[in-house]
Amino acid sequence: MIRLLIVAQYIAPTQSIASIRWTKLAKYLHQTGAYQISVLTNEKHYHSDDGNAASKDALLEKEMGVFLRYNVIPDSDALKRYYTLKYRHSVYLHGDHDANVPADPSAGKRIMYEALHDVKDQLQFFQAKAYLRSHPELLECDVLITSYDPLWPHLLGEWIAKRNPAIKWIADFRDPYRSSMTPQINRIYRRNFEKKHVGCASLVTTVSPELLPMLSLRQGQSTLVLPNGYDPEEAIPPAAPRKFTLVYTGTLYSSSVHRSDLTPLFASLAAQMESGVIQRKDVVLQYAGQQGGLFAEQASQYGLGDRVEDLGFLSRQEAAIIRSQAAGLILCTWNTGVDQGIVTGKLYEYMLARKPVFAICTGNQPYSRVYSIFQKTGIGYCCETCRPETLDQLREALTAAYLSWKHTGRPAYVPDDNALADFSYPALAGVLHRAIARL
């Protein structure tokens, strides 16, 4: 039996797209019968309004039975003071206290936020070390997995691995440590972090091939691309949509660096309505999340404001039901020279809905990772705004889906199920299990 310890801030039962990854991988590793899995995570303030507030995900909470031990590091007094400061000054630090108001914090604010975030990671790291000293049984593991973001799990992973070199350490980068959102001065500080602190890891994993060059790893270090995925056990049978309802569930970004731009899709819809190909009364644009104002603002630019339904923030289960009733799903991402290989976890939840997906990928780099996934799986159409010809193709794809719904009651959807299966968590856990066996 392999004793596995997962150190992660985002894991069940916390509601976050980031919590799904290691909860589901743990679930299917456990089903092999080869693992005893323990978790080490930080304290969450559920049903609170402070700087460490969190919500529970009922679907993820059901999966917690796979964990032999679930250990929570209590907040230190220093961390409590940090969260109080973060809450009081969130308007200044983040500039996004009102999720419906587009935010673009200054470089100075971002530098301050990143610096305080690094301080918090150090405080959490110190508290985690103290916790492990009083719970030495957790150090009796064969395999250690740590997941970034945030940083403290990797700092703790280095500390554990150096104390016990026999442990096989897997350092997972769910997100890049440096991105276009990272101020230049912080990038200089961070550029050698991976080589310095993750250099003794047995394996480094990331979610797309494009993210590997963004990591400053030691020469010859073992790596594995392990994408996010979907859990087939969470599938809801797709319903026949009563309207041609296009649904977006999740976060929209409004900064000048990362801006979710859905206007190509709205422009295509408006053009087809103008030409009479799509009947206005048939169309509903549903948004579920905390940035409904931004969604409505972009739709209104093309006279579609009256077609918008803002459902507000929904649980993951509620959002899945809304997607199952849709005629199509809307996705938004970006691909730039600095930020490549960005694949939102929402894409994998969309795969479960078995409805056509219409993606808008902004940025100056063509043939994104999202585009390649669409080509491989056939789940819909990905428009890349840096390639003008894809704008016409988006309009054609929307029209084909609408006409199929109009004539048959269901939008056309013919994916490659074998390709989709590669992104299921049972398959991904199998990849991870074989990688662990090779360590």
C-alpha positions as CSV (number, residue, x, y, z in Angstrom):
1,M,0.0,0.0,0.0
2,I,1.4,3.4,-1.1
3,R,1.1,6.1,1.6
4,L,0.3,9.3,-0.2
5,L,0.1,12.8,1.4
6,I,-1.5,15.6,-0.6
7,V,-0.6,19.2,0.5
8,A,-3.0,21.7,-1.1
9,Q,-4.9,24.8,-0.2
10,Y,-7.6,24.0,-2.7
11,I,-9.2,20.6,-2.1
12,A,-12.5,19.2,-0.9
13,P,-14.8,20.5,0.5
14,T,-13.8,24.1,-0.6
15,Q,-15.9,25.4,-3.6
16,S,-13.4,26.4,-6.2
17,I,-12.6,25.2,-9.7
18,A,-9.1,24.6,-8.3
19,S,-10.3,22.2,-5.6
20,I,-11.6,19.7,-8.2
21,R,-8.2,18.6,-9.5
22,W,-6.7,16.8,-6.6
23,T,-10.0,15.8,-5.0
24,K,-10.9,13.9,-8.2
25,L,-7.4,12.5,-8.8
26,A,-7.3,11.3,-5.2
27,K,-10.7,9.7,-5.7
28,Y,-9.7,7.6,-8.6
29,L,-6.2,6.8,-7.2
30,H,-8.0,5.4,-4.2
31,Q,-10.2,3.2,-6.4
32,T,-7.1,1.4,-7.6
33,G,-6.8,-0.1,-4.1
34,A,-3.1,0.8,-4.0
35,Y,-3.2,4.0,-1.9
36,Q,-3.8,5.3,1.6
37,I,-4.4,9.0,1.0
38,S,-4.0,11.8,3.6
39,V,-4.5,15.5,3.1
40,L,-2.9,18.5,4.7
41,T,-4.6,21.8,4.1
42,N,-4.9,25.2,5.7
43,E,-7.9,26.4,7.8
44,K,-10.9,27.9,5.9
45,H,-13.4,30.2,7.3
46,Y,-16.6,28.8,5.9
47,H,-19.7,31.0,5.9
48,S,-17.6,34.0,6.9
49,D,-17.0,37.4,5.3
50,D,-13.4,37.9,6.4
51,G,-10.2,37.7,4.3
52,N,-10.2,33.9,4.5
53,A,-13.8,33.3,3.6
54,A,-14.8,30.2,1.7
55,S,-17.8,28.2,0.7
56,K,-18.3,24.4,0.7
57,D,-19.0,22.4,-2.5
58,A,-21.6,19.7,-1.7
59,L,-20.4,17.5,-4.6
60,L,-16.8,17.6,-3.5
61,E,-17.7,17.1,0.2
62,K,-19.1,13.7,-0.8
63,E,-15.7,12.6,-2.0
64,M,-13.9,13.1,1.3
65,G,-14.4,9.5,2.3
66,V,-11.4,8.6,0.2
67,F,-9.1,10.4,2.6
68,L,-7.7,8.2,5.4
69,R,-6.8,11.4,7.3
70,Y,-7.8,15.0,6.7
71,N,-5.6,17.4,8.6
72,V,-6.3,21.1,8.9
73,I,-3.5,23.5,9.9
74,P,-5.1,26.1,12.3
75,D,-4.4,29.8,11.6
76,S,-1.7,31.4,13.7
77,D,-2.2,34.8,15.3
78,A,-0.1,36.3,12.5
79,L,-2.2,34.7,9.8
80,K,-5.4,36.0,11.5
81,R,-4.0,39.5,11.5
82,Y,-3.1,39.1,7.8
83,Y,-6.6,38.1,6.9
84,T,-8.0,41.0,8.8
85,L,-5.7,43.3,6.9
86,K,-6.6,41.7,3.6
87,Y,-10.3,42.1,4.2
88,R,-10.1,45.7,5.4
89,H,-7.9,46.8,2.5
90,S,-9.2,44.5,-0.3
91,V,-10.6,47.5,-2.2
92,Y,-7.2,49.1,-2.4
93,L,-5.2,45.9,-2.9
94,H,-7.5,44.2,-5.4
95,G,-9.6,47.0,-6.9
96,D,-12.3,44.4,-7.5
97,H,-14.5,44.6,-4.5
98,D,-17.5,45.1,-6.7
99,A,-17.4,42.2,-9.1
100,N,-19.8,43.9,-11.5
101,V,-17.4,46.9,-11.9
102,P,-14.5,46.3,-14.3
103,A,-11.2,46.6,-12.4
104,D,-7.7,47.4,-13.5
105,P,-5.5,47.9,-10.5
106,S,-2.4,50.0,-10.9
107,A,1.1,48.4,-11.0
108,G,1.7,49.7,-7.5
109,K,-1.3,48.0,-6.2
110,R,-0.3,44.7,-7.9
111,I,3.2,44.9,-6.5
112,M,1.8,45.5,-3.0
113,Y,-0.7,42.6,-3.4
114,E,2.0,40.2,-4.7
115,A,4.3,41.2,-1.9
116,L,1.7,40.6,0.8
117,H,0.7,37.4,-0.8
118,D,4.3,36.2,-0.5
119,V,4.3,37.2,3.1
120,K,1.2,35.2,3.7
121,D,2.8,32.2,2.0
122,Q,5.8,32.4,4.4
123,L,3.4,32.7,7.4
124,Q,1.5,29.7,6.3
125,F,4.7,27.8,5.6
126,F,5.9,28.5,9.2
127,Q,2.6,27.4,10.6
128,A,2.6,24.2,8.5
129,K,6.1,23.3,9.7
130,A,5.0,23.7,13.3
131,Y,1.9,21.6,12.7
132,L,4.0,18.8,11.2
133,R,6.4,18.8,14.1
134,S,3.5,18.1,16.4
135,H,2.0,15.5,13.9
136,P,5.1,13.5,12.8
137,E,2.9,10.6,11.6
138,L,2.1,12.6,8.5
139,L,5.8,12.5,7.5
140,E,5.6,8.8,7.3
141,C,4.5,8.7,3.6
142,D,5.9,7.2,0.5
143,V,4.7,9.8,-2.0
144,L,4.2,13.5,-1.4
145,I,2.1,15.7,-3.7
146,T,2.1,19.5,-3.3
147,S,0.0,21.8,-5.5
148,Y,0.5,25.5,-6.5
149,D,-1.3,28.0,-6.3
150,P,-0.5,29.3,-3.6
151,L,3.1,28.8,-2.9
152,W,3.3,27.5,0.6
153,P,2.6,23.8,-0.3
154,H,5.8,23.8,-2.4
155,L,7.8,25.4,0.3
156,L,6.6,22.7,2.7
157,G,7.3,20.0,0.1
158,E,10.9,21.1,-0.1
159,W,11.2,21.1,3.7
160,I,9.7,17.6,3.9
161,A,11.8,16.2,1.0
162,K,15.0,17.4,2.5
163,R,14.2,15.9,5.8
164,N,13.4,12.6,4.2
165,P,15.0,12.1,0.8
166,A,13.4,8.6,0.5
167,I,10.0,10.3,-0.1
168,K,9.0,10.7,-3.8
169,W,7.9,14.3,-4.1
170,I,5.6,15.5,-7.0
171,A,5.4,19.3,-7.3
172,D,2.3,20.2,-9.2
173,F,1.9,23.6,-11.0
174,R,-1.8,24.0,-11.7
175,D,-1.0,27.6,-12.6
176,P,2.2,29.3,-13.8
177,Y,4.2,30.9,-11.0
178,R,4.9,33.9,-13.3
179,S,2.5,35.4,-15.7
180,S,1.7,38.7,-17.4
181,M,-0.2,39.7,-14.3
182,T,3.0,39.4,-12.2
183,P,4.7,42.9,-12.0
184,Q,8.2,42.9,-13.4
185,I,9.9,43.4,-10.1
186,N,8.2,40.4,-8.7
187,R,9.1,38.3,-11.8
188,I,12.8,39.0,-11.1
189,Y,12.4,37.8,-7.6
190,R,10.5,34.7,-8.6
191,R,12.4,33.7,-11.8
192,N,14.6,31.2,-10.1
193,F,12.1,29.9,-7.5
194,E,11.4,26.6,-9.2
195,K,15.1,25.7,-9.6
196,K,15.9,26.7,-6.0
197,H,13.0,25.3,-4.2
198,V,11.5,22.6,-6.4
199,G,14.8,21.3,-7.7
200,C,14.7,18.3,-5.4
201,A,11.3,17.2,-6.6
202,S,11.1,13.7,-8.1
203,L,8.5,14.9,-10.7
204,V,7.1,18.3,-11.7
205,T,3.6,18.2,-13.2
206,T,1.7,21.0,-15.0
207,V,-1.6,21.2,-16.9
208,S,-0.4,22.0,-20.5
209,P,2.8,21.6,-22.5
210,E,3.1,25.4,-23.0
211,L,3.4,26.0,-19.2
212,L,6.6,23.8,-18.9
213,P,8.9,26.4,-20.6
214,M,7.6,29.0,-18.1
215,L,9.1,27.0,-15.2
216,S,12.8,27.5,-14.3
217,L,13.5,23.8,-13.6
218,R,16.9,22.2,-13.1
219,Q,18.3,20.5,-16.2
220,G,17.0,17.0,-16.8
221,Q,14.3,17.3,-14.1
222,S,11.4,14.8,-14.7
223,T,8.2,16.4,-15.9
224,L,4.7,15.3,-16.8
225,V,1.8,17.1,-18.5
226,L,-1.3,16.2,-16.5
227,P,-4.3,18.2,-17.6
228,N,-7.4,18.9,-15.6
229,G,-10.4,16.8,-16.4
230,Y,-14.0,15.9,-15.7
231,D,-15.6,13.3,-13.5
232,P,-18.0,11.1,-15.5
233,E,-19.9,10.3,-12.3
234,E,-21.1,13.9,-12.1
235,A,-22.7,13.8,-15.6
236,I,-26.3,15.0,-15.9
237,P,-28.4,13.7,-18.8
238,P,-28.7,16.6,-21.4
239,A,-32.1,18.0,-21.7
240,A,-33.8,19.4,-24.8
241,P,-33.6,23.2,-24.6
242,R,-36.9,25.1,-24.9
243,K,-35.1,28.1,-26.2
244,F,-31.8,28.6,-28.0
245,T,-30.1,29.3,-24.7
246,L,-26.4,30.1,-24.6
247,V,-24.9,29.8,-21.2
248,Y,-21.7,31.1,-19.5
249,T,-20.9,29.8,-16.0
250,G,-18.0,31.2,-14.1
251,T,-15.6,34.1,-13.8
252,L,-15.2,36.9,-16.3
253,Y,-11.9,38.9,-16.1
254,S,-12.0,42.7,-16.6
255,S,-8.4,43.9,-16.3
256,S,-6.5,45.4,-19.3
257,V,-4.1,42.4,-19.1
258,H,-6.6,39.7,-18.9
259,R,-10.0,40.7,-20.2
260,S,-12.8,38.3,-21.1
261,D,-14.0,39.4,-24.4
262,L,-17.3,37.8,-25.6
263,T,-18.1,40.5,-28.1
264,P,-17.2,38.4,-31.2
265,L,-19.9,35.9,-30.2
266,F,-22.4,38.7,-29.5
267,A,-21.5,40.4,-32.8
268,S,-22.1,37.1,-34.7
269,L,-25.5,36.6,-33.0
270,A,-26.6,40.2,-33.7
271,A,-25.6,39.9,-37.4
272,Q,-27.6,36.7,-37.9
273,M,-30.6,38.2,-36.2
274,E,-30.3,41.3,-38.4
275,S,-30.2,39.0,-41.5
276,G,-33.2,37.0,-40.2
277,V,-31.4,33.7,-40.1
278,I,-31.7,33.6,-36.3
279,Q,-35.0,34.8,-34.7
280,R,-34.4,37.2,-31.8
281,K,-37.3,35.8,-29.7
282,D,-35.6,32.3,-29.7
283,V,-32.3,33.5,-28.1
284,V,-31.5,33.6,-24.4
285,L,-28.1,34.6,-23.0
286,Q,-27.7,33.2,-19.5
287,Y,-24.8,34.1,-17.1
288,A,-24.1,32.5,-13.8
289,G,-21.3,34.0,-11.7
290,Q,-20.3,37.2,-10.0
291,Q,-19.6,39.4,-13.1
292,G,-23.1,39.7,-14.5
293,G,-22.6,43.4,-15.1
294,L,-19.7,42.8,-17.4
295,F,-21.5,40.1,-19.3
296,A,-24.6,42.3,-19.8
297,E,-22.4,45.3,-20.8
298,Q,-20.8,43.4,-23.6
299,A,-24.1,41.9,-24.8
300,S,-25.6,45.4,-24.8
301,Q,-22.9,46.7,-27.2
302,Y,-24.7,44.7,-29.9
303,G,-28.3,45.4,-28.8
304,L,-28.6,42.1,-26.9
305,G,-29.1,43.4,-23.4
306,D,-32.7,42.4,-23.3
307,R,-31.8,38.7,-24.1
308,V,-29.5,38.5,-21.0
309,E,-30.6,36.6,-17.8
310,D,-28.2,37.1,-14.9
311,L,-28.6,34.1,-12.6
312,G,-26.0,35.3,-10.1
313,F,-23.6,33.0,-8.2
314,L,-24.6,29.3,-8.3
315,S,-23.3,26.3,-6.6
316,R,-21.3,23.9,-8.9
317,Q,-24.3,21.5,-8.9
318,E,-26.7,24.2,-9.8
319,A,-24.5,25.4,-12.6
320,A,-24.2,21.9,-13.9
321,I,-28.0,21.7,-14.1
322,I,-28.2,25.0,-16.0
323,R,-25.6,23.7,-18.5
324,S,-27.5,20.5,-19.1
325,Q,-30.6,22.6,-20.1
326,A,-28.7,24.8,-22.5
327,A,-28.5,24.8,-26.3
328,G,-24.9,25.8,-26.2
329,L,-22.1,26.9,-23.8
330,I,-19.8,29.9,-24.0
331,L,-16.1,29.8,-23.1
332,C,-13.6,32.6,-23.0
333,T,-9.8,32.4,-22.7
334,W,-6.6,34.0,-24.0
335,N,-3.3,33.1,-25.6
336,T,-0.5,35.6,-25.7
337,G,3.3,35.6,-26.0
338,V,3.6,35.7,-22.2
339,D,0.5,33.6,-21.3
340,Q,0.3,30.5,-23.4
341,G,-1.3,27.1,-22.7
342,I,-4.1,28.7,-20.6
343,V,-7.0,26.2,-20.3
344,T,-9.7,27.2,-17.9
345,G,-11.0,24.4,-15.7
346,K,-14.5,25.3,-16.8
347,L,-13.8,23.7,-20.2
348,Y,-13.7,20.2,-18.6
349,E,-17.0,20.8,-16.8
350,Y,-18.5,21.8,-20.1
351,M,-17.4,18.5,-21.6
352,L,-19.8,16.8,-19.2
353,A,-22.8,18.7,-20.5
354,R,-22.7,17.2,-24.0
355,K,-23.7,20.5,-25.6
356,P,-21.8,22.4,-28.3
357,V,-19.2,24.8,-26.9
358,F,-18.4,28.2,-28.5
359,A,-15.1,29.5,-27.4
360,I,-13.5,32.9,-27.8
361,C,-9.7,33.0,-27.5
362,T,-8.2,36.5,-27.5
363,G,-4.5,37.4,-27.7
364,N,-1.9,37.6,-30.4
365,Q,-0.8,33.9,-30.5
366,P,-2.7,31.6,-32.9
367,Y,-3.4,27.9,-32.5
368,S,-3.9,27.9,-28.7
369,R,-4.1,24.9,-26.5
370,V,-7.8,25.4,-26.2
371,Y,-8.1,25.4,-30.0
372,S,-6.2,22.1,-30.2
373,I,-8.5,20.5,-27.6
374,F,-11.5,21.6,-29.7
375,Q,-9.9,20.1,-32.8
376,K,-9.1,16.8,-31.0
377,T,-12.5,16.3,-29.3
378,G,-15.0,18.0,-31.7
379,I,-16.9,19.5,-28.7
380,G,-17.6,22.8,-30.6
381,Y,-15.9,25.7,-32.2
382,C,-13.0,27.9,-31.0
383,C,-12.7,31.4,-32.5
384,E,-9.2,32.9,-32.2
385,T,-9.5,36.7,-32.6
386,C,-6.0,37.0,-34.0
387,R,-7.2,34.9,-37.0
388,P,-9.9,36.9,-38.7
389,E,-11.1,33.9,-40.8
390,T,-12.3,32.2,-37.5
391,L,-14.8,35.0,-36.9
392,D,-16.8,34.0,-40.0
393,Q,-16.5,30.4,-39.0
394,L,-17.9,31.2,-35.5
395,R,-20.9,32.8,-37.2
396,E,-21.4,29.7,-39.3
397,A,-21.0,27.4,-36.3
398,L,-23.6,29.4,-34.3
399,T,-26.0,29.3,-37.2
400,A,-25.6,25.6,-37.7
401,A,-26.3,24.9,-34.0
402,Y,-29.4,27.2,-34.1
403,L,-30.9,25.6,-37.3
404,S,-30.3,22.1,-35.8
405,W,-32.1,23.2,-32.6
406,K,-34.9,24.8,-34.7
407,H,-35.5,21.7,-36.8
408,T,-34.9,18.9,-34.3
409,G,-35.2,20.4,-30.9
410,R,-31.5,19.8,-30.1
411,P,-28.3,21.5,-31.3
412,A,-26.0,19.4,-33.4
413,Y,-23.3,17.8,-31.2
414,V,-21.0,15.0,-32.6
415,P,-17.9,14.8,-30.4
416,D,-15.1,12.2,-30.6
417,D,-16.0,10.2,-27.4
418,N,-12.6,8.4,-27.4
419,A,-10.8,11.7,-27.4
420,L,-13.0,13.1,-24.7
421,A,-12.3,10.0,-22.5
422,D,-8.7,11.0,-22.4
423,F,-9.7,14.0,-20.2
424,S,-11.8,12.0,-17.7
425,Y,-10.4,11.8,-14.2
426,P,-10.3,8.0,-14.2
427,A,-8.0,8.1,-17.3
428,L,-5.9,10.9,-15.8
429,A,-5.5,9.1,-12.5
430,G,-4.3,6.1,-14.5
431,V,-1.6,8.3,-16.1
432,L,-0.6,9.6,-12.6
433,H,-0.6,6.1,-11.1
434,R,1.8,4.8,-13.8
435,A,4.0,7.9,-13.3
436,I,4.2,7.2,-9.6
437,A,5.2,3.6,-10.3
438,R,8.1,4.8,-12.3
439,L,9.5,7.1,-9.6
